């Protein structure tokens, strides 16, 4: 067999292995007309079939097919019967023999459950088997055993099987529909609870420009104008405000007669101590007068004009 043809046959069998689960040794169901065609071409049927499937094979023939070969009137009847003896016998459900092609057709049915490869020469049976997904079909053509190309039915069936494996099952689809329905109901309840406020929406606080801060000005306090009968009160308030501004405090004399030492000196009758006390009193009175005059002058200068 040529390398190119062997490569294409190998790819075809790999397709049947991956898509439909074919395994070696491949089971080849042989029809009686195929055995007669191989005998007429003087082909080693078993060897040529194994080359076509690119692997080890197990050859099966039905009881109906053997009975048909025995009744055959072909010139190659003896060679066909000898070749069929090397094949395994496959039981069929028929009590009385039927034509070999009808027996194979009934065994295959609408699904190739047993993963059979079928070697057959009849064109009508081959056309019927092409409608069954996953059936490798072999026949003799010009002294060569040929493996037919994959049918469109087999390709479509393999794609559907891949989608079923990768997709969701019916139970998963029903669960997904229930979850989506619950999500929609929960979303509708949230929309009902949400109340829309009337009027325009508030602007984004991040997009609002902040107002510039105004410079702070010092506050000036003004004293009210004095009335004619309240001149002295006004002067007194003016002096108090002036003292508050100047921050002056009435200084307490360092020496005072209230101290216990001076009192004790006066009580003792010491003349030097009494003179010091008199001088101190005079000095104190003089400084008090000076302070009073200074306060009056400051109050008059700061008093508001009437």
MIFI-364536 format. One line per 4 residues: number of its first residue (from 1); their letters; for each residue z, x, y of C-alpha. Coordinates in Angstrom, 1 decimal. Example, Ala and Ser with C-alpha at 12.3 -4.5 7.8 and 13.67 -1.06 7.14 Angstrom:
! MIFI-364536
1	AS	7.8:12.3:-4.5 ~ 7.1:13.7:-1.1
//
This chain:
! MIFI-364536
1	XXXX	0.0:0.0:0.0 ~ -0.8:1.2:3.5 ~ 2.0:2.3:5.7 ~ 1.2:-0.2:8.5
5	XXXX	1.2:-3.1:6.1 ~ 4.4:-1.9:4.4 ~ 6.1:-1.7:7.8 ~ 5.1:-5.2:8.8
9	XXXX	6.4:-6.6:5.4 ~ 9.7:-4.7:5.8 ~ 10.2:-6.3:9.3 ~ 9.3:-9.8:7.9
13	XXXX	11.9:-9.4:5.1 ~ 14.5:-8.1:7.6 ~ 13.9:-11.3:9.7 ~ 14.6:-13.5:6.6
17	XXXX	17.7:-11.4:5.9 ~ 19.2:-11.8:9.4 ~ 18.1:-15.4:10.0 ~ 18.5:-17.0:6.6
21	XXXX	20.8:-14.7:4.6 ~ 18.3:-13.2:2.0 ~ 19.7:-10.4:-0.1 ~ 18.3:-8.0:-2.7
25	XXXX	17.4:-8.5:-5.4 ~ 15.1:-11.2:-4.0 ~ 14.5:-14.2:-6.2 ~ 10.7:-14.9:-6.5
29	XXXX	9.7:-18.2:-8.0 ~ 6.3:-17.7:-9.6 ~ 3.8:-20.6:-10.1 ~ 1.5:-20.7:-13.2
33	XXXX	-1.7:-20.5:-11.0 ~ -0.4:-17.2:-9.5 ~ 0.2:-15.7:-13.0 ~ -3.4:-16.7:-14.0
37	XXXX	-4.8:-15.1:-10.7 ~ -2.9:-11.9:-11.4 ~ -4.2:-11.8:-15.0 ~ -7.8:-12.4:-13.8
41	XXXX	-7.5:-9.4:-11.4 ~ -5.7:-7.3:-14.0 ~ -2.8:-6.8:-11.6 ~ 0.7:-5.6:-12.6
45	XXXX	2.3:-8.7:-11.1 ~ 5.9:-7.5:-11.0 ~ 5.1:-4.2:-9.3 ~ 2.9:-5.7:-6.7
49	XXXX	5.4:-8.4:-5.9 ~ 8.2:-5.8:-5.4 ~ 5.9:-3.8:-3.1 ~ 5.2:-7.0:-1.0
53	XXXX	8.9:-7.8:-0.5 ~ 9.8:-4.1:0.0 ~ 12.7:-4.2:-2.4 ~ 14.0:-5.1:-5.8
57	XXXX	13.2:-8.6:-7.0 ~ 14.1:-11.0:-9.8 ~ 11.1:-13.1:-11.1 ~ 11.6:-16.7:-12.2
61	XXXX	9.3:-19.2:-13.9 ~ 10.1:-22.8:-14.7 ~ 9.8:-24.5:-18.1 ~ 7.1:-26.8:-16.6
65	XXXX	5.1:-23.7:-15.5 ~ 5.3:-22.2:-19.0 ~ 4.2:-25.5:-20.6 ~ 1.2:-25.6:-18.2
69	XXXX	0.2:-22.1:-19.1 ~ 0.3:-23.0:-22.8 ~ -2.0:-26.0:-22.1 ~ -4.4:-23.9:-19.9
73	XXXX	-8.0:-23.5:-20.9 ~ -8.6:-20.3:-18.8 ~ -10.2:-17.2:-20.3 ~ -7.1:-15.2:-19.1
77	XXXX	-4.6:-17.6:-20.8 ~ -3.4:-15.0:-23.3 ~ -2.7:-12.3:-20.6 ~ -0.9:-14.9:-18.4
81	XXXX	1.3:-16.0:-21.3 ~ 2.2:-12.4:-22.0 ~ 3.0:-11.7:-18.4 ~ 5.2:-14.9:-18.2
85	XXXX	7.3:-13.7:-21.1 ~ 8.7:-10.9:-18.8 ~ 10.0:-13.4:-16.3 ~ 13.3:-15.2:-16.4
89	XXXX	13.3:-18.9:-17.2 ~ 14.5:-21.2:-14.4 ~ 15.8:-24.6:-15.4 ~ 14.2:-27.7:-13.9
93	XXXX	15.5:-31.3:-13.8 ~ 12.5:-32.7:-15.8 ~ 13.0:-34.0:-19.3 ~ 9.2:-34.0:-19.9
97	XXXX	7.0:-31.3:-18.5 ~ 5.2:-32.0:-15.2 ~ 2.6:-30.0:-13.4 ~ 3.9:-26.6:-12.4
101	XXXX	3.1:-27.0:-8.7 ~ 4.9:-30.4:-8.5 ~ 7.9:-28.8:-10.2 ~ 8.1:-26.0:-7.6
105	XXXX	7.7:-28.5:-4.8 ~ 10.6:-30.6:-6.1 ~ 12.8:-27.6:-6.6 ~ 12.2:-26.3:-3.0
109	XXXX	12.7:-29.7:-1.3 ~ 13.1:-29.8:2.5 ~ 15.6:-26.8:2.6 ~ 15.4:-23.5:0.8
113	XXXX	19.1:-23.5:-0.3 ~ 18.7:-20.8:-3.0 ~ 16.7:-18.4:-0.7 ~ 13.7:-18.4:-3.0
117	XXXX	10.5:-16.5:-2.3 ~ 7.5:-18.4:-3.7 ~ 4.4:-16.8:-5.2 ~ 1.7:-19.5:-5.3
121	XXXX	-2.1:-19.7:-5.0 ~ -2.6:-23.4:-4.2 ~ -3.4:-24.0:-0.5 ~ -1.9:-27.5:-0.3
125	XXXX	1.5:-26.3:-1.7 ~ 1.4:-23.3:0.6 ~ 0.8:-25.7:3.6 ~ 3.8:-27.8:2.5
129	XXXX	6.1:-24.8:2.1 ~ 5.3:-23.6:5.6 ~ 7.0:-26.7:6.9 ~ 10.2:-25.7:5.1
133	XXXX	12.2:-23.2:7.2 ~ 12.9:-19.8:5.7 ~ 10.4:-19.6:2.8 ~ 8.5:-16.3:2.3
137	XXXX	5.1:-17.2:0.7 ~ 3.1:-14.7:-1.4 ~ -0.4:-15.0:-2.8 ~ -3.2:-12.9:-4.3
141	XXXX	-6.1:-12.0:-2.0 ~ -8.9:-9.7:-3.1 ~ -6.8:-7.9:-5.7 ~ -3.9:-7.5:-3.3
145	XXXX	-0.6:-9.4:-3.2 ~ -0.1:-10.6:0.4 ~ 3.1:-11.7:2.2 ~ 2.3:-14.4:4.7
149	XXXX	3.5:-14.1:8.4 ~ 6.5:-16.0:9.5 ~ 5.8:-19.6:10.2 ~ 6.6:-21.2:13.6
153	XXXX	9.1:-23.5:11.8 ~ 11.0:-20.5:10.6 ~ 11.0:-19.0:14.1 ~ 12.3:-22.2:15.7
157	XXXX	15.0:-22.6:13.0 ~ 16.2:-19.0:13.5 ~ 16.5:-19.6:17.3 ~ 18.4:-22.8:16.8
161	XXXX	20.8:-21.1:14.4 ~ 21.4:-18.4:17.0 ~ 22.1:-20.9:19.7 ~ 24.5:-22.8:17.4
165	XXXX	26.4:-19.6:16.7 ~ 26.6:-18.5:20.4 ~ 27.0:-22.0:21.9 ~ 29.8:-24.6:21.7
169	XXXX	30.5:-26.9:18.8 ~ 30.7:-30.7:19.2 ~ 34.5:-30.6:19.2 ~ 34.6:-27.9:21.9
173	XXXX	32.1:-29.9:24.0 ~ 34.3:-33.1:23.7 ~ 37.4:-31.1:24.7 ~ 35.5:-29.6:27.7
177	XXXX	34.4:-33.0:28.9 ~ 38.1:-34.3:28.7 ~ 39.3:-31.3:30.8 ~ 36.6:-31.8:33.4
181	XXXX	37.5:-35.4:33.7 ~ 41.2:-34.6:34.2 ~ 40.3:-32.1:36.8 ~ 38.2:-34.6:38.7
185	XXXX	41.0:-37.2:38.6 ~ 43.5:-34.7:39.9 ~ 41.1:-33.7:42.7 ~ 40.6:-37.3:43.7
189	XXXX	44.4:-37.9:43.9 ~ 44.8:-34.9:46.2 ~ 42.1:-36.2:48.5 ~ 43.8:-39.6:48.7
193	XXXX	47.2:-38.1:49.6 ~ 45.8:-35.9:52.3 ~ 45.9:-37.7:55.7 ~ 43.4:-36.9:58.4
197	XXXX	44.8:-36.5:61.9 ~ 43.0:-38.3:64.7 ~ 41.5:-36.3:67.6 ~ 40.0:-32.9:67.8
201	XXXX	41.3:-30.1:65.7 ~ 43.5:-27.4:67.2 ~ 41.8:-24.1:67.8 ~ 42.4:-21.0:65.7
205	XXXX	45.5:-19.3:67.2 ~ 44.0:-15.9:66.4 ~ 41.0:-16.7:68.7 ~ 43.0:-17.8:71.7
209	XXXX	43.4:-15.2:74.5 ~ 46.9:-14.5:75.5 ~ 47.9:-15.3:79.2 ~ 48.5:-12.4:81.5
213	XXXX	52.1:-11.8:82.5 ~ 52.9:-12.4:86.2 ~ 54.7:-9.5:88.0 ~ 58.4:-10.3:88.7
217	XXXX	59.4:-10.3:92.4 ~ 63.0:-9.6:93.6 ~ 64.8:-12.7:94.9 ~ 66.3:-12.5:98.4
221	XXXX	69.4:-14.5:99.2 ~ 69.8:-16.0:102.6 ~ 73.1:-17.2:104.1 ~ 73.1:-20.5:105.8
225	XXXX	73.4:-20.7:109.5 ~ 77.0:-21.1:110.8 ~ 78.0:-24.1:112.7 ~ 79.9:-23.9:116.0
229	XXXX	83.2:-24.9:114.5 ~ 82.9:-22.5:111.6 ~ 82.3:-19.2:113.3 ~ 85.4:-17.6:111.8
233	XXXX	84.4:-18.8:108.4 ~ 81.0:-17.4:108.8 ~ 82.3:-14.1:109.9 ~ 84.7:-14.0:106.9
237	XXXX	81.9:-14.8:104.5 ~ 79.7:-12.2:106.2 ~ 82.4:-9.6:105.8 ~ 82.8:-10.5:102.1
241	XXXX	79.0:-10.2:101.5 ~ 79.0:-6.9:103.4 ~ 81.8:-5.5:101.3 ~ 80.0:-6.7:98.2
245	XXXX	76.7:-4.9:99.3 ~ 78.5:-1.7:100.4 ~ 80.6:-1.7:97.2 ~ 83.7:-0.7:99.2
249	XXXX	87.1:-1.3:97.8 ~ 90.4:-1.4:99.7 ~ 92.0:1.9:99.1 ~ 95.6:1.8:98.2
253	XXXX	97.7:4.4:100.1 ~ 98.9:7.2:98.0 ~ 102.4:7.0:99.3 ~ 104.2:3.7:99.6
257	XXXX	107.8:2.7:100.4 ~ 107.8:0.6:97.3 ~ 108.0:3.7:95.1 ~ 111.4:4.4:93.7
261	XXXX	111.6:7.9:95.2 ~ 111.1:6.8:98.8 ~ 113.5:3.9:98.4 ~ 116.1:6.3:97.0
265	XXXX	115.6:8.7:99.9 ~ 116.1:5.9:102.5 ~ 119.1:4.6:100.7 ~ 120.7:8.1:100.6
269	XXXX	120.5:8.3:104.5 ~ 118.6:11.6:104.6 ~ 117.2:11.9:108.2 ~ 114.2:14.1:107.2
273	XXXX	113.1:11.6:104.6 ~ 113.4:8.7:107.1 ~ 111.2:10.5:109.6 ~ 108.6:11.1:107.0
277	XXXX	108.7:7.4:106.1 ~ 108.2:6.4:109.8 ~ 105.3:8.8:110.2 ~ 103.7:7.5:107.1
281	XXXX	104.0:3.9:108.3 ~ 102.4:4.7:111.6 ~ 99.6:6.5:109.9 ~ 99.1:3.6:107.5
285	XXXX	99.0:1.1:110.4 ~ 96.5:3.2:112.3 ~ 94.1:3.5:109.3 ~ 94.4:-0.3:108.6
289	XXXX	93.4:-1.1:112.2 ~ 90.5:1.3:112.0 ~ 89.3:-0.4:108.8 ~ 89.6:-3.9:110.3
293	XXXX	87.5:-2.9:113.4 ~ 84.9:-1.4:111.2 ~ 84.7:-4.5:109.0 ~ 84.4:-6.8:112.1
297	XXXX	81.6:-4.7:113.5 ~ 79.7:-4.8:110.3 ~ 80.2:-8.6:109.9 ~ 79.0:-9.2:113.5
301	XXXX	75.9:-7.1:113.0 ~ 75.0:-8.9:109.8 ~ 75.9:-12.5:110.8 ~ 72.9:-14.8:111.4
305	XX	72.0:-15.7:114.9 ~ 72.6:-19.4:115.8
//
